[in-house]
């Protein structure tokens, strides 16, 4: 993965927004620019995933000085990020929560609102405490596919260490919010000199003191992961007994499209059928690979707990009510039918499913055994109120 940082573009970005945000220091605008660059990589921050932050001191309306955390608003796409998408919070208060043993969602939402220093209706990221607890000025958190291909498997932590040595600490999945913040902070303290933390089934957290340096550290880590995995033992998926071309999948889709639309009470479908997906779902290994539970906590909100496999007659595919079936239905002769509240949401589902299946396939083909996120965490993320702001697929 190549760095997208271009000094001329950085200066133009700052010039464009500094007049509208003349009270913001230049470094906040530089971090907003870095955030956009992370958002330009779909495999890092897909559809609102990931978040960034910046710590500084601001002058309040009463003239007092207060340490502040600028953190990305929940669900804000990084690809179109603007400086006003940072929520400004009382950093001193957030750091003080480090001594607690527990902090429930209702209390967290209330206290986040009470300790915002900006007058807006944006909801701070559920991961704001993680950003606050890490004692560095800049924190970037992403969900890199290259990292998930390494750690979302049995013995994934050991494989990550083989790739990075002591550069990165690796920790088990922790519930987002207070549990995540404590786990990442403790890992950063126990692993002196590490450049970041990887949480299995979640993603990558890196930190530092300069927006460009932290952004490029993320790119460097991902590039190292991308170069490492292809060198592992490779086993190809079994070739399909009967190959399905993109044209044939479209012809088959046309046979069932009207049937599906007639039975939908709302929402929209889109077809996911690139050659790599058709090859996977028609191989003898495909069904086992496809039907594993989701990869990271964001997936349950878009694709439900798992994809539905349907291999019946395409001329009479039964379709239940739109609010009860999974967001993605796999049929080897068609592809993956991806559902959403509207066409845009259906496309988001398709993007998540495509990434998920590419990661699962990479785990298989590099000799690994995929290891799912525990069911308790999948259900927690699918129905957790704080997270529902990220998606209209409730």
N, C-alpha and C positions, 0 to 999 in steps of 0.2 A: 504494500500500500504506500503510495507516494504522498508526501506532504503537499497540501494545497495552499500553504501560506505564501502569499505574494505581497511584498512590502508595499507596492503601489496600490494594490487592492485594499490593504489594511488602512493606508492613509486616506483613501477615498471613502471608505466606510466611516472612519472617524470624522472626516470632514462633513459627511452627509448628515450625521446625527448629533454632532457636538452642539449645534445651535439650538436644537430642540431639547437637548439635555445639558444645558450649559452649567448646571450645578454638579454634574457627574465628572469625576476625574477621568483622565484619559485611559487609565488602566481598566476601568470598568467597561469602556467602549471596546478596548482591545480584547477583553474576555468575551464580550458579546460577539465580536468578529470570530474568535476561536470557536465559539459555540456553533455558529453558522457553518464553519468548515467541518466540524464533527457531524453536523446534520446532513452535509452533502454526501456522506457515505452511508448508504441505506443499510449495510450490514452492521453498522455501529449503533445507529439511533433510530431505528425504524418507527415511523408514525408516532412520534411523541416519546419514544423510549429514551432513557438516558437523561442526565442532567448535569449542570455545571454550577459553579459558585465562585464568589470573590469576596474576600474580607477586607474591610477598610474602616475608617472613622468618618462619620458624617456629622454635620452641624444640624441640630434639630431646630424647630421653629422657635423655641425659647432661647436659642443661642448656645445651648449646652452641647458638648461633644459626646458622641455615643459610638461605641464599636458596633459595626453593622455587618450582617451577612446578606449579600445579594445572591439569591438562589433562584434557579429557574422555576417558573410556575408550572404546576402539575398539568400534564397533557399538552404542553406547548410544543409544537414541532420545532426541532432544532434547525431544520433546513430553512425556515423562514423567521428565525429568531431575531427579535429587536431588543434594544436596551430596555424598553418598557416592560418586557416580559420577565425581567428580574423582579422578584418580590423581595423587599427590604425588611429584614427582621433584626430584632434585638439580639445581638450575638452573645452578650454577657448573660442574658437570661437562658438562652439555649445551652450554653456551655455549663451552666449550673445544674442542668438536668442530668449530667453525667453521673452524679452520685446516687441517683435513684436506682431502685431495683426493678421497677416496672413503670410503664406509662401507657395507658390504654388509648385507643383511637379517639374516643369522644373527648377525653381530656386534652389530647394532643391537638385536635382540631380547634378546640376552644382557646387553648393557650397560644397556638400559632396566630389566631386572629387577634388576640389581645396584645400580642407583642410584635405586630407588624408596624414598621416605621413608615410605610408608604400608604397613602390613601387610595386603595384600589380594591376591587372585588376578586382579584386573582387568588387562587388557592396555592400556597407554597407546596413544592414537591413533598411527597410523603417521606422522601429521603433527606429532608432538610437537616435532621439531627446528625446524620452521618457527616454531612458537609461541615456542620458546626463543630463536631467533636474532633475532626482531624485538624491538628494545629499548623496548618499551612495556609498561605493566602489564597492559593488557587487549588480547586479540586474539580477534576473532570471524571464523570462516570458514564461509561458506555456499555453496550451489550454486543461485543464483537463476535461474529460467527466463528472467526478463526480460533478464538479462545474457547468457545463452547464446544468446538469439535475436539479439543484436547481434554477438557475437564468433565464433560457430561458422559462419563463412561466409568465402569469399574476401574479402580486404581487411577482415576484421572488426576488426582493430586500428585501422584508419583510421576506421571508422564509430564505434568507441567513443570515439576522440579527438574526433570531431565532436560527440558528445553531451556529453562530460565535460571536454574541454579537458585541462588539466594536473591536474585533481582526482584522476585515477586513472592509475596506470602499467599498461601491458599487456605481458605477456610470453608467449612460446610455452609450450606444454605442457611440463612437466618431470616426470620419474618421481617419484612420491610417495615421501617419505622424505627422504634426504639431498639429492638433486638439487633437489627442490622447495624445501627450506629455504634452500639457497644462492641459488637463483634469485630467490626472493621477497625475501630480505634484500638482495641486490645491487640489485634494482629499487627498493627503498625508499630505499636510500642514494643512488642515482644520480638519483632524481627528488625532490629536496628539496621539501617542502611538499605532496606528494601525500597524499590522504586514505586511499588504499588501493591494492591491486594486484589486477588481474584476470588470471588465467591462462586462456588460451584452452582450451576443452574441459574446463574444470574448475570454476572458480568465482571467488568474491570473497573477499578478505581485507582487513579493516579493523582499525584499532588506535587506542588512546588510553589515557587514564588513569582514566576513570570508566565503570562498567558501563552506566549509562543512556545516556551520551553516545555510546558506541561502538555500542550497540544501535540508537539512533535515527539514527546515521550510516548504518548498513546500510539501514534503512528509507528514509532520504532518497535514497540512491544508487539503490535499486531503483525508487522512485517516479519519479525522473528518467528512468530507462531506460524505464519503462512509458509515460510521457508522450511520450517521444521517438520511439519506433519507429512508432506509427501515423501519424506525420506524413510518413513516407517514401513513395516511389512504391508504389502498391498495385496488385497484379494478383490477381484472384480465381482460385482453382483452377477448371478447367473443370467445368461442372456435370455430374453423372452422367447418362449416357445412360438408365440405368434406376435410379431411386432405390429404395433398400431402407429400409423403415421399421424401427423397433425391434421392432414386433410380428412382422414377417416374418422378421427375423433370428432371433428367438427360436424361431419355428416351424421354421426351417431347422436351428437348433442342436439342437432336440429330435430331428431325424431322424438326427443323427450321434452324439449324446451317449452312447447305450447302446453303440454300436460302439466308441467311444473307451474307455469305462470297462472294457469287456470285455478290452481289450488292454493296459491299464496294469498293470504289476506293482506299482506303488506311486505315491503322489502324488495330486494333485488338479488339476482344471481349473476355471477360472472364465471367464465370457464378458465381454469388453469390447465394448460395442456402443452407446455413446451416439450421438446424432444426428451430432455433429461427426466422429466416427470413421467412421461409415457413409458420410457424405458424402465424406470424404477418400478412402477406399479404393475407392469406386465411381467416382471421377472419372478422366478419362483421364490426369491427372498423378499419380494416387495411387500407382501401383506404383513409379515412380521416386523419389517422396518417401519412401515407407515403407521401401524396401529399402536405404537408405543405412546404413552402419555406425553403431555407437552414438555417443552425444553426449559422454559423460563417462566416466571410468574406472569408476564404480559400475555402469553399465549392463551390461557383459559378465557380471557376476556374477549378474544377474537375468534377462537376456534373451538370453544367449549373444552371439555376435558380431553377428548380424543377425536380423531377423525372417524367418520362412519364409513365402513367398507360395504359397498353394495355391488354384488356381481350377478344380479338376476337379469332377466330378459329386459333389454333396454326399451322394448316397445310397451312395457307395462310396469315401469318402475314406480313402486308405491311411495308417495311423498306425504308424510304426516304434516300436521299443522305447523306453520312457520315458527312458532315460538317454542316448539318442543324438540326439533331435530338439531343435530350439531351444525356448526357454522360451515363445515366442509364435509362433503360426501364424495368418496372415491369410487369410481367405477373404471376398471381397467380398459374398457372399450371406449370410454368417453374422456376421462381425465379426472380432474377434481372440480366439483361444483361448489363454488364458494358463495356463501350467503352474507348479506349485510342489510342494515336498515334502509340503505339506498345504494346507488351504484358506487359511490366513493367508498362506503364502508365495506362493500363486497370486494372491492379492489384491495383494500387494506387486509382483509382476511386472506386473500390470495397471496399477497406479499409475505405475510407471516407463515403461511403454509409452505410456500416455496422455499423460504429460508430454513424452516424446520426440517423439511425432508432432505435438503442438501446437507444439513449438519448430521442428521441420522445416517445418511448414506456414507458420509466421510468417516464417521465412527466405525461403521461396519467394514469399509474398504481398507481401513488402516489397522485391521485386526482387533478392534475393540468390541466390547459389549456395552451397548447403551444402558445407562442407569438413569431411571426416571426420578424426577422430583417427587418427594413423598406426597401421597394423596391428601394428607391434612393441609399441606401448603397450597396445593392446587385448588382445593375447595375454598380455602381461606381467601385466595386472591380472586376467585371467580365471583364471590358474593360479598367481599369486603366493601363496605360503604365508601370509605375514603378513596378507593381506587376507581369507583364508578365514574368519576369525573373525566377519566381518560377516554371513555368510549361511549357511544350511543347504544351499543349492543348490550343492554341491561337485561 
